[in-house]
């Protein structure tokens, strides 16, 4: 299934006109590239019912809601006959997802790139699997190759959701510089914080911090978030640098040590499956 992700970069006003236009463009790009079932993802706390209605009119096969209460939107998705996938970062969110009838739950660990919570993938995934059974669970967070997929399966997950790994593909609509940074970076280069959200003027709930590659602005303000909130000059300087392209957030998970090249998405899927089969075979022999 092709996935179109509208979850990144929600603005202070969640859906200003330019974001609506961008949303439309993303859907059109997806539909122009495939006749296969496709899905779409949203940041739940920034979503509005009218936007979801607009997207559902294009008949996506699945809708993923992440970070926030899915309750206000679950019935809309269900009436459109789309599968509801809910990404969760703690057990309370997992219970919410099950209460609204999620078809799939994604258990996201803190190793993930972009925004998320505090739970580590390894202990969090089986806890969600136990809670959600028989609803299928996907593991997310720091998974970047077939060994990670094999580990997720051993933990009881039905599969894995990989974000950062598929940013580093030819098909990903990501700036070439960001792709290079992911390929060249390491897990130690990533940091989870609120700094860049404050600087961008994006009002994420405090429980969700964002993991990005480090940059000079992040280094300067890490641990000084409340001071940054009050420093309009620093925020304006960041936004001017971002407008020039001098500073660009690169959302990336800890698994980037395992990402050493750009690949086509199809080749990457085949490689990951082969690696997982080999990893499970080795484990079985032990």
Kinemage of the C-alpha trace (Angstrom):
@kinemage 1
@onewidth
@group {chain A} dominant
@subgroup {mainchain}
@vectorlist {calphas} color= white
{ca unk a 1} P 0.000 0.000 0.000
{ca unk a 2} L 1.311 3.440 -0.905
{ca unk a 3} L 1.392 5.892 1.987
{ca unk a 4} L 1.079 9.652 1.729
{ca unk a 5} L 2.057 11.338 4.988
{ca unk a 6} L 0.492 14.698 5.790
{ca unk a 7} L 1.587 14.510 9.398
{ca unk a 8} L 4.776 16.575 9.280
{ca unk a 9} L 5.125 20.251 9.978
{ca unk a 10} L 1.688 21.277 11.205
{ca unk a 11} L 1.579 25.059 11.574
{ca unk a 12} L 0.479 27.253 14.488
{ca unk a 13} L -2.932 27.505 12.827
{ca unk a 14} L -3.229 23.831 11.879
{ca unk a 15} L -4.737 24.270 8.421
{ca unk a 16} L -4.123 27.691 6.824
{ca unk a 17} L -4.884 27.996 3.073
{ca unk a 18} L -1.356 27.091 1.974
{ca unk a 19} L -1.509 23.871 3.983
{ca unk a 20} L -4.829 22.968 2.380
{ca unk a 21} L -3.296 23.478 -1.049
{ca unk a 22} L -0.285 21.371 -0.060
{ca unk a 23} L -2.604 18.628 1.199
{ca unk a 24} L -4.381 18.600 -2.161
{ca unk a 25} L -1.078 18.418 -4.032
{ca unk a 26} L 0.117 15.459 -1.970
{ca unk a 27} L -3.009 13.492 -2.729
{ca unk a 28} L -2.759 14.279 -6.440
{ca unk a 29} L 0.876 13.168 -6.509
{ca unk a 30} L -0.099 9.892 -4.854
{ca unk a 31} L -2.981 9.223 -7.228
{ca unk a 32} L -0.824 10.018 -10.258
{ca unk a 33} L 1.767 7.436 -9.214
{ca unk a 34} L -0.312 4.379 -8.341
{ca unk a 35} L -3.497 2.461 -8.964
{ca unk a 36} L -2.881 0.468 -5.780
{ca unk a 37} L -4.580 1.045 -2.416
{ca unk a 38} L -3.034 4.020 -0.646
{ca unk a 39} L -3.084 5.487 2.816
{ca unk a 40} L -2.619 8.848 4.453
{ca unk a 41} L -1.400 10.004 7.858
{ca unk a 42} L -2.308 12.944 10.078
{ca unk a 43} L -1.167 14.461 13.345
{ca unk a 44} L -4.338 14.032 15.374
{ca unk a 45} L -4.115 17.075 17.642
{ca unk a 46} L -3.801 19.377 14.594
{ca unk a 47} L -6.498 17.729 12.456
{ca unk a 48} L -9.861 19.293 11.646
{ca unk a 49} L -12.979 17.295 10.645
{ca unk a 50} L -13.437 19.294 7.421
{ca unk a 51} L -9.939 18.405 6.243
{ca unk a 52} L -10.490 14.748 7.010
{ca unk a 53} L -13.751 14.850 5.040
{ca unk a 54} L -11.906 16.350 2.074
{ca unk a 55} L -9.287 13.602 2.146
{ca unk a 56} L -11.810 10.803 2.651
{ca unk a 57} L -13.629 11.916 -0.512
{ca unk a 58} L -10.621 10.502 -2.413
{ca unk a 59} L -11.278 7.085 -0.867
{ca unk a 60} L -7.984 6.195 0.822
{ca unk a 61} L -7.718 2.568 1.891
{ca unk a 62} L -6.342 3.543 5.298
{ca unk a 63} L -5.967 6.593 7.537
{ca unk a 64} L -3.334 6.776 10.258
{ca unk a 65} L -3.833 9.112 13.197
{ca unk a 66} L -0.862 9.908 15.431
{ca unk a 67} L -0.350 11.937 18.606
{ca unk a 68} L -3.681 12.790 20.165
{ca unk a 69} L -7.177 11.485 20.829
{ca unk a 70} L -8.500 9.637 17.744
{ca unk a 71} L -12.029 9.557 19.131
{ca unk a 72} L -13.413 12.635 17.323
{ca unk a 73} L -12.376 11.230 13.936
{ca unk a 74} L -12.830 7.469 14.188
{ca unk a 75} L -16.448 7.435 13.008
{ca unk a 76} L -15.616 9.581 9.966
{ca unk a 77} L -12.942 7.111 8.942
{ca unk a 78} L -15.199 4.135 9.585
{ca unk a 79} L -18.080 5.573 7.534
{ca unk a 80} L -15.684 6.085 4.625
{ca unk a 81} L -14.832 2.368 4.847
{ca unk a 82} L -11.149 3.111 5.346
{ca unk a 83} L -9.000 1.158 7.779
{ca unk a 84} L -8.166 3.108 10.930
{ca unk a 85} L -4.531 2.905 12.014
{ca unk a 86} L -3.640 4.652 15.274
{ca unk a 87} L -0.055 5.332 16.304
{ca unk a 88} L 0.460 5.400 20.073
{ca unk a 89} L 3.304 6.401 22.369
{ca unk a 90} L 2.078 5.101 25.731
{ca unk a 91} L -0.390 2.577 27.114
{ca unk a 92} L -3.111 5.138 27.749
{ca unk a 93} L -3.043 6.089 24.076
{ca unk a 94} L -3.125 2.391 23.184
{ca unk a 95} L -6.294 1.976 25.257
{ca unk a 96} L -7.838 4.988 23.503
{ca unk a 97} L -7.018 3.449 20.124
{ca unk a 98} L -8.680 0.177 21.060
{ca unk a 99} L -11.706 1.950 22.541
{ca unk a 100} L -12.400 3.683 19.210
{ca unk a 101} L -12.008 0.449 17.252
{ca unk a 102} L -8.613 0.875 15.615
{ca unk a 103} L -7.965 -1.782 12.982
{ca unk a 104} L -4.214 -1.561 13.551
{ca unk a 105} L -2.199 -0.063 16.419
{ca unk a 106} L 1.317 1.247 15.836
{ca unk a 107} L 3.463 1.139 18.985
{ca unk a 108} L 6.060 3.855 18.507
{ca unk a 109} L 9.173 3.895 20.659
{ca unk a 110} L 11.190 6.979 21.511
{ca unk a 111} L 13.990 5.952 19.124
{ca unk a 112} L 11.770 7.105 16.259
{ca unk a 113} L 12.530 10.148 14.181
{ca unk a 114} L 10.113 13.047 14.297
{ca unk a 115} L 7.694 13.438 17.171
{ca unk a 116} L 6.884 10.871 19.806
{ca unk a 117} L 6.880 9.969 23.451
{ca unk a 118} L 9.187 8.530 26.111
{ca unk a 119} L 8.755 4.744 25.908
{ca unk a 120} L 11.569 2.685 24.365
{ca unk a 121} L 10.618 0.365 21.511
{ca unk a 122} L 11.888 -2.934 22.942
{ca unk a 123} L 9.766 -3.011 26.149
{ca unk a 124} L 6.885 -0.949 24.775
{ca unk a 125} L 5.950 -3.090 21.781
{ca unk a 126} L 5.210 -6.342 23.655
{ca unk a 127} L 3.250 -4.416 26.289
{ca unk a 128} L 1.013 -3.018 23.551
{ca unk a 129} L 0.790 -6.436 21.871
{ca unk a 130} L -0.477 -7.965 25.128
{ca unk a 131} L -2.964 -5.150 25.636
{ca unk a 132} L -4.249 -5.048 22.053
{ca unk a 133} L -4.593 -8.753 21.171
{ca unk a 134} L -6.163 -9.776 18.809
{ca unk a 135} L -5.845 -6.355 17.135
{ca unk a 136} L -2.616 -6.372 15.093
{ca unk a 137} L 0.243 -4.184 16.295
{ca unk a 138} L 3.062 -2.709 14.233
{ca unk a 139} L 6.367 -1.784 15.871
{ca unk a 140} L 7.987 1.583 15.146
{ca unk a 141} L 10.996 3.475 16.393
{ca unk a 142} L 14.611 2.861 15.420
{ca unk a 143} L 13.791 0.002 13.034
{ca unk a 144} L 15.768 0.341 9.815
{ca unk a 145} L 16.535 -3.112 8.417
{ca unk a 146} L 15.340 -6.701 8.311
{ca unk a 147} L 16.897 -7.536 11.661
{ca unk a 148} L 14.686 -4.901 13.237
{ca unk a 149} L 11.657 -6.346 11.469
{ca unk a 150} L 12.593 -9.832 12.725
{ca unk a 151} L 12.912 -8.482 16.264
{ca unk a 152} L 9.481 -6.853 15.982
{ca unk a 153} L 7.959 -10.159 14.901
{ca unk a 154} L 9.593 -11.960 17.816
{ca unk a 155} L 8.120 -9.346 20.170
{ca unk a 156} L 4.681 -10.290 18.903
{ca unk a 157} L 4.111 -7.478 16.420
{ca unk a 158} L 2.499 -8.214 13.057
{ca unk a 159} L 5.103 -6.091 11.285
{ca unk a 160} L 7.059 -2.871 11.462
{ca unk a 161} L 6.542 0.713 10.394
{ca unk a 162} L 9.741 2.357 9.150
{ca unk a 163} L 9.879 6.090 8.617
{ca unk a 164} L 13.468 7.295 8.497
{ca unk a 165} L 14.663 4.337 6.417
{ca unk a 166} L 12.188 5.142 3.665
{ca unk a 167} L 13.098 8.834 3.708
{ca unk a 168} L 16.408 7.681 2.251
{ca unk a 169} L 14.842 6.302 -0.935
{ca unk a 170} L 14.708 7.689 -4.438
{ca unk a 171} L 10.932 8.022 -4.321
{ca unk a 172} L 10.701 9.945 -1.033
{ca unk a 173} L 9.605 13.570 -1.461
{ca unk a 174} L 12.431 14.769 0.763
{ca unk a 175} L 15.095 17.358 0.003
{ca unk a 176} L 18.288 15.733 -1.363
{ca unk a 177} L 20.321 17.400 1.399
{ca unk a 178} L 18.145 15.729 4.047
{ca unk a 179} L 18.589 12.339 2.391
{ca unk a 180} L 22.368 12.810 2.354
{ca unk a 181} L 22.344 13.850 6.010
{ca unk a 182} L 20.485 10.664 6.948
{ca unk a 183} L 22.866 8.439 4.998
{ca unk a 184} L 25.933 10.163 6.443
{ca unk a 185} L 24.659 10.564 10.024
{ca unk a 186} L 24.699 8.298 13.052
{ca unk a 187} L 22.375 7.689 15.960
{ca unk a 188} L 24.551 9.853 18.205
{ca unk a 189} L 23.832 12.774 15.887
{ca unk a 190} L 20.125 12.716 16.767
{ca unk a 191} L 18.513 14.531 19.664
{ca unk a 192} L 14.959 14.572 21.039
{ca unk a 193} L 13.795 17.992 22.225
{ca unk a 194} L 11.274 20.836 21.857
{ca unk a 195} L 13.837 23.349 20.594
{ca unk a 196} L 13.036 23.318 16.898
{ca unk a 197} L 9.281 23.296 17.482
{ca unk a 198} L 9.620 26.436 19.593
{ca unk a 199} L 11.813 28.061 16.966
{ca unk a 200} L 9.391 27.179 14.158
{ca unk a 201} L 6.397 28.416 16.141
{ca unk a 202} L 4.752 24.995 16.070
{ca unk a 203} L 2.713 24.428 19.222
{ca unk a 204} L 3.099 20.709 19.798
{ca unk a 205} L 1.810 19.359 23.127
{ca unk a 206} L 4.744 19.158 25.536
{ca unk a 207} L 4.516 15.379 25.890
{ca unk a 208} L 5.627 14.947 22.269
{ca unk a 209} L 9.209 15.952 21.618
{ca unk a 210} L 10.845 15.744 18.201
{ca unk a 211} L 13.949 13.731 17.275
{ca unk a 212} L 16.092 15.448 14.646
{ca unk a 213} L 19.677 15.539 13.552
{ca unk a 214} L 21.620 18.059 15.568
{ca unk a 215} L 22.349 21.503 14.121
{ca unk a 216} L 23.995 24.647 15.488
{ca unk a 217} L 20.734 26.187 16.696
{ca unk a 218} L 19.712 23.030 18.513
{ca unk a 219} L 23.122 22.797 20.168
{ca unk a 220} L 22.847 26.387 21.350
{ca unk a 221} L 19.394 26.078 22.910
{ca unk a 222} L 19.179 22.469 24.073
{ca unk a 223} L 18.163 22.499 27.755
{ca unk a 224} L 17.169 26.182 27.523
{ca unk a 225} L 13.731 25.707 26.007
{ca unk a 226} L 11.853 27.983 28.401
{ca unk a 227} L 14.408 30.720 27.813
{ca unk a 228} L 13.989 30.304 24.053
{ca unk a 229} L 10.223 30.726 24.326
{ca unk a 230} L 10.850 34.263 25.641
{ca unk a 231} L 13.550 35.191 23.109
{ca unk a 232} L 11.763 36.644 20.086
{ca unk a 233} L 15.041 37.729 18.488
{ca unk a 234} L 16.439 34.190 18.539
{ca unk a 235} L 13.215 32.795 17.085
{ca unk a 236} L 13.167 35.404 14.310
{ca unk a 237} L 16.823 34.677 13.539
{ca unk a 238} L 16.084 30.965 13.266
{ca unk a 239} L 13.094 31.517 11.013
{ca unk a 240} L 15.094 33.810 8.744
{ca unk a 241} L 17.876 31.215 8.506
{ca unk a 242} L 15.310 28.511 7.769
{ca unk a 243} L 13.746 30.651 5.015
{ca unk a 244} L 17.191 30.969 3.408
{ca unk a 245} L 17.705 27.226 3.682
{ca unk a 246} L 20.630 27.638 6.092
{ca unk a 247} L 18.948 25.538 8.810
{ca unk a 248} L 16.559 22.734 7.933
{ca unk a 249} L 15.204 20.270 10.517
{ca unk a 250} L 16.073 16.726 9.488
{ca unk a 251} L 13.711 14.417 11.343
{ca unk a 252} L 15.587 11.155 11.822
{ca unk a 253} L 15.543 8.196 14.187
{ca unk a 254} L 18.358 6.442 16.000
{ca unk a 255} L 18.425 3.701 13.380
{ca unk a 256} L 20.302 5.856 10.866
{ca unk a 257} L 23.532 3.999 11.666
{ca unk a 258} L 22.007 1.226 9.556
{ca unk a 259} L 21.168 3.491 6.612
{ca unk a 260} L 24.220 3.642 4.367
{ca unk a 261} L 22.796 4.268 0.909
{ca unk a 262} L 19.841 5.484 -1.117
{ca unk a 263} L 17.704 2.760 -2.646
{ca unk a 264} L 14.463 2.353 -4.521
{ca unk a 265} L 11.516 1.590 -2.246
{ca unk a 266} L 10.775 -1.680 -4.054
{ca unk a 267} L 14.367 -2.911 -3.759
{ca unk a 268} L 14.425 -1.873 -0.115
{ca unk a 269} L 11.269 -3.825 0.734
{ca unk a 270} L 12.701 -6.943 -0.903
{ca unk a 271} L 15.998 -6.524 0.954
{ca unk a 272} L 14.294 -6.030 4.329
{ca unk a 273} L 12.169 -9.148 3.851
{ca unk a 274} L 15.231 -11.186 2.918
{ca unk a 275} L 17.192 -9.880 5.895
{ca unk a 276} L 14.312 -10.670 8.251
{ca unk a 277} L 14.018 -14.221 6.956
{ca unk a 278} L 17.755 -14.736 7.391
{ca unk a 279} L 17.707 -13.262 10.901
{ca unk a 280} L 14.813 -15.469 11.985
{ca unk a 281} L 16.537 -18.490 10.471
{ca unk a 282} L 19.725 -17.789 12.426
{ca unk a 283} L 17.768 -17.300 15.627
{ca unk a 284} L 15.957 -20.582 15.098
{ca unk a 285} L 19.217 -22.487 14.770
{ca unk a 286} L 20.385 -21.126 18.103
